[in-house]
Amino acid sequence: MRPANDTSGAVPEPTERYRPGYEIVAEQLLQYIAEQGLRPGDRLPTEQGLAEALDATRNVTREAVKVLAAIGRLHVRKGAGIFVAAPATDAGTDELAHYKPTDMEQVLMLLEYRRLVETETARRAAGLATPIQVRAIREAAAHTEESAARGAVEEFASADATFHSAIAIASQNIFLQASVTNVRRYADQSDVLLFHGDVPGSLEFAGRQHAGIAEAIAAGDPDLAVTLMAQHIDTTQHQFERKIRDRIFSRERGL
């Protein structure tokens, strides 16, 4: 999940950008799946049927299906139809099958869970990381700073994932590693639908946060590592809260 610009949540955000129709229809389609009680493997109506159900054009509906397929929520089988995709892991299938990537309450649940998991991985890494693992964490943090300085958004996102994964590996707990991997899959869904085509916050600020966490782990300071990781995730939460609230406010104003 790409971080934001500050930890206070007080910095005003730009006016909500224009949203392509397929993003709106993608949200509506996820809502439709939940309301119909569809489960992984269930078949959806045709594109035309979905367009009629969602009061959208077929072209826009097709693009929405492509977006949801790209983030792993739908599976399109040529000649067979459109199906609700199974999560990448079987854990929590029933509970997470209807995760709504742009719903404030569910996004905050995800961030709360991420905070619990990743502060623990940071704490354990500070006490258990091997020299090779510390080097990997530092190199990933440095990579995020370098890519941020160049404005290389996609490169930053890749380095960001590597950084958090490296900390999870250094926690020496395979279940924590799996949890970090899985929570980021759901976070990526929210990134695509909320920030598609945008930079959600200051990448340079996020890179500095990464560097601070890396040095706390390298110094073997679990308390500082936990504090800095919590602040890092709080930064992300403030950004998501503002983004979703801006979206709700725009809807109420009929924008």
C-alpha positions as CSV (number, residue, x, y, z in Angstrom):
1,M,0.0,0.0,0.0
2,R,1.6,3.3,-1.0
3,P,2.0,5.7,1.9
4,A,0.9,9.3,2.3
5,N,2.4,12.7,2.9
6,D,2.2,13.1,6.7
7,T,1.1,11.5,10.0
8,S,-1.2,14.3,11.2
9,G,-4.0,14.0,8.7
10,A,-4.3,17.8,8.7
11,V,-2.8,18.6,5.3
12,P,-5.7,19.3,2.9
13,E,-6.0,17.1,-0.1
14,P,-6.5,18.2,-3.7
15,T,-10.1,18.3,-5.0
16,E,-11.3,14.8,-6.0
17,R,-10.1,14.0,-9.5
18,Y,-12.4,13.1,-12.4
19,R,-13.2,9.4,-12.1
20,P,-13.5,7.2,-15.2
21,G,-16.8,5.5,-15.5
22,Y,-15.3,2.0,-15.4
23,E,-14.0,2.7,-11.8
24,I,-17.5,3.6,-10.7
25,V,-19.0,0.6,-12.3
26,A,-16.2,-1.6,-10.8
27,E,-17.3,-0.5,-7.4
28,Q,-21.0,-1.1,-8.3
29,L,-20.1,-4.6,-9.6
30,L,-18.4,-5.5,-6.3
31,Q,-21.5,-4.3,-4.5
32,Y,-23.7,-6.4,-6.8
33,I,-21.6,-9.5,-6.1
34,A,-22.1,-8.9,-2.3
35,E,-25.8,-8.2,-2.5
36,Q,-26.4,-11.3,-4.6
37,G,-24.4,-13.4,-2.1
38,L,-22.1,-14.8,-4.9
39,R,-19.2,-16.9,-3.8
40,P,-15.8,-17.7,-5.4
41,G,-16.5,-19.9,-8.5
42,D,-20.1,-18.5,-9.0
43,R,-20.9,-17.4,-12.5
44,L,-22.0,-13.8,-13.2
45,P,-24.3,-12.6,-16.0
46,T,-22.9,-11.8,-19.3
47,E,-21.3,-8.3,-19.9
48,Q,-24.6,-7.2,-21.4
49,G,-26.5,-8.6,-18.5
50,L,-24.2,-6.9,-16.0
51,A,-24.5,-3.6,-18.0
52,E,-28.3,-3.8,-17.7
53,A,-28.2,-4.7,-14.0
54,L,-25.8,-1.8,-13.2
55,D,-27.5,0.7,-15.6
56,A,-24.2,1.1,-17.5
57,T,-23.0,0.8,-21.1
58,R,-21.5,-2.5,-22.2
59,N,-18.2,-0.9,-23.1
60,V,-17.8,0.7,-19.6
61,T,-18.9,-2.6,-18.0
62,R,-16.3,-4.5,-20.1
63,E,-13.5,-2.2,-18.8
64,A,-14.8,-2.6,-15.2
65,V,-14.6,-6.4,-15.6
66,K,-11.0,-6.0,-16.9
67,V,-10.0,-4.0,-13.9
68,L,-11.5,-6.4,-11.4
69,A,-10.0,-9.3,-13.2
70,A,-6.6,-7.6,-13.0
71,I,-6.8,-7.2,-9.2
72,G,-8.0,-10.8,-8.8
73,R,-11.6,-10.3,-8.0
74,L,-13.0,-11.8,-11.2
75,H,-12.0,-14.6,-13.5
76,V,-12.9,-14.4,-17.2
77,R,-12.9,-17.7,-19.1
78,K,-13.1,-17.3,-22.8
79,G,-16.2,-19.0,-24.1
80,A,-17.3,-19.9,-20.5
81,G,-18.2,-16.6,-18.9
82,I,-17.3,-14.3,-16.0
83,F,-16.8,-15.8,-12.6
84,V,-16.2,-14.6,-9.0
85,A,-12.5,-15.4,-8.5
86,A,-11.2,-17.3,-5.5
87,P,-8.8,-15.4,-3.2
88,A,-5.1,-16.2,-3.7
89,T,-5.2,-18.0,-0.4
90,D,-7.9,-20.2,1.1
91,A,-7.5,-18.5,4.5
92,G,-10.5,-16.4,5.3
93,T,-12.2,-17.2,2.0
94,D,-15.8,-16.8,3.3
95,E,-15.1,-13.7,5.3
96,L,-13.0,-11.9,2.6
97,A,-14.8,-12.9,-0.6
98,H,-16.8,-9.7,-0.4
99,Y,-14.1,-7.3,0.6
100,K,-14.9,-3.8,-0.7
101,P,-11.7,-1.9,-1.6
102,T,-13.3,1.5,-1.4
103,D,-15.5,1.1,1.6
104,M,-14.2,3.2,4.5
105,E,-15.1,0.7,7.3
106,Q,-13.5,-2.2,5.5
107,V,-10.4,-0.3,4.5
108,L,-9.9,0.8,8.1
109,M,-10.3,-2.8,9.2
110,L,-7.6,-3.8,6.8
111,L,-5.3,-1.1,8.0
112,E,-5.9,-2.1,11.6
113,Y,-4.9,-5.6,10.8
114,R,-1.9,-4.5,8.9
115,R,-0.8,-2.4,11.9
116,L,-1.1,-5.4,14.2
117,V,0.8,-7.7,11.8
118,E,3.6,-5.3,10.6
119,T,4.4,-3.8,13.9
120,E,5.0,-7.3,15.2
121,T,7.2,-8.2,12.2
122,A,9.2,-5.0,12.8
123,R,9.6,-5.9,16.5
124,R,10.7,-9.4,15.8
125,A,13.0,-8.3,13.0
126,A,14.8,-5.9,15.3
127,G,15.7,-8.8,17.6
128,L,16.1,-11.7,15.1
129,A,17.3,-10.4,11.8
130,T,20.5,-11.8,10.5
131,P,23.2,-9.5,9.0
132,I,22.1,-10.6,5.5
133,Q,18.5,-9.8,6.3
134,V,19.4,-6.4,7.7
135,R,21.3,-5.6,4.6
136,A,18.3,-6.7,2.5
137,I,16.0,-4.4,4.5
138,R,18.4,-1.5,4.2
139,E,18.9,-2.0,0.5
140,A,15.1,-2.1,-0.1
141,A,14.6,1.1,2.0
142,A,17.4,2.9,0.0
143,H,15.8,1.7,-3.2
144,T,12.5,3.4,-2.2
145,E,14.3,6.6,-1.4
146,E,16.1,6.6,-4.7
147,S,13.1,5.8,-6.8
148,A,11.1,8.4,-4.9
149,A,13.7,11.1,-5.6
150,R,13.4,10.3,-9.3
151,G,9.6,10.2,-9.2
152,A,9.6,6.6,-10.4
153,V,6.2,5.6,-9.1
154,E,6.0,2.0,-10.3
155,E,9.6,1.3,-9.2
156,F,8.8,2.8,-5.8
157,A,5.8,0.5,-5.5
158,S,7.9,-2.6,-6.3
159,A,10.7,-1.5,-3.8
160,D,8.0,-0.8,-1.2
161,A,6.7,-4.3,-1.5
162,T,10.2,-5.7,-1.3
163,F,10.9,-3.6,1.9
164,H,7.9,-4.8,3.8
165,S,8.5,-8.4,2.6
166,A,12.1,-8.3,3.8
167,I,11.0,-7.2,7.3
168,A,8.4,-10.0,7.3
169,I,11.1,-12.6,6.4
170,A,13.4,-11.2,9.1
171,S,10.7,-11.8,11.7
172,Q,11.5,-15.6,11.3
173,N,7.8,-16.5,11.4
174,I,6.3,-18.0,8.3
175,F,2.7,-17.2,9.4
176,L,3.6,-13.5,9.8
177,Q,5.2,-13.6,6.4
178,A,2.1,-15.1,4.8
179,S,-0.1,-12.5,6.6
180,V,2.0,-9.6,5.2
181,T,1.8,-11.1,1.7
182,N,-2.0,-11.5,1.9
183,V,-2.8,-8.2,3.5
184,R,-0.9,-6.4,0.8
185,R,-2.9,-8.2,-1.9
186,Y,-6.1,-6.7,-0.5
187,A,-4.4,-3.3,0.0
188,D,-3.3,-3.3,-3.6
189,Q,-7.0,-3.7,-4.6
190,S,-7.8,-0.5,-2.7
191,D,-4.8,1.2,-4.3
192,V,-6.0,0.4,-7.8
193,L,-9.6,1.6,-7.3
194,L,-8.8,4.7,-5.1
195,F,-5.5,5.9,-6.6
196,H,-5.4,4.5,-10.1
197,G,-3.3,6.9,-12.2
198,D,-2.5,9.1,-9.1
199,V,0.4,9.4,-6.6
200,P,-1.4,9.0,-3.3
201,G,1.2,11.0,-1.3
202,S,4.8,12.0,-0.9
203,L,7.0,9.1,-1.9
204,E,10.0,10.9,-0.6
205,F,8.4,11.1,2.9
206,A,7.6,7.4,2.7
207,G,11.1,6.6,1.7
208,R,12.5,8.5,4.7
209,Q,10.1,6.5,6.9
210,H,11.4,3.3,5.4
211,A,15.0,4.4,6.1
212,G,14.1,5.1,9.8
213,I,12.5,1.7,10.2
214,A,15.5,0.0,8.6
215,E,18.0,1.7,10.9
216,A,15.9,0.9,14.0
217,I,15.9,-2.8,13.0
218,A,19.7,-2.6,12.2
219,A,20.3,-1.1,15.6
220,G,18.3,-3.9,17.3
221,D,15.8,-1.5,18.8
222,P,12.4,-3.2,18.8
223,D,10.6,-0.4,20.6
224,L,11.7,2.2,18.1
225,A,11.0,-0.2,15.2
226,V,7.4,-0.7,16.4
227,T,6.9,3.0,16.9
228,L,8.2,3.9,13.4
229,M,6.2,1.2,11.7
230,A,3.0,2.2,13.4
231,Q,3.6,5.8,12.3
232,H,4.2,4.6,8.8
233,I,0.9,2.8,8.6
234,D,-0.9,5.6,10.4
235,T,0.3,7.9,7.5
236,T,-1.3,5.5,5.0
237,Q,-4.5,5.4,7.0
238,H,-4.8,9.2,7.1
239,Q,-4.4,9.3,3.3
240,F,-7.0,6.7,2.7
241,E,-9.5,8.3,5.1
242,R,-9.1,11.7,3.3
243,K,-9.4,10.0,-0.1
244,I,-12.6,8.1,0.7
245,R,-14.2,11.1,2.5
246,D,-13.4,13.3,-0.4
247,R,-15.1,10.8,-2.7
248,I,-18.2,10.6,-0.4
249,F,-18.4,14.4,-0.2
250,S,-18.1,14.7,-4.0
251,R,-21.0,12.2,-4.4
252,E,-23.2,14.2,-2.0
253,R,-22.5,17.4,-4.0
254,G,-23.4,15.5,-7.2
255,L,-19.9,15.9,-8.7
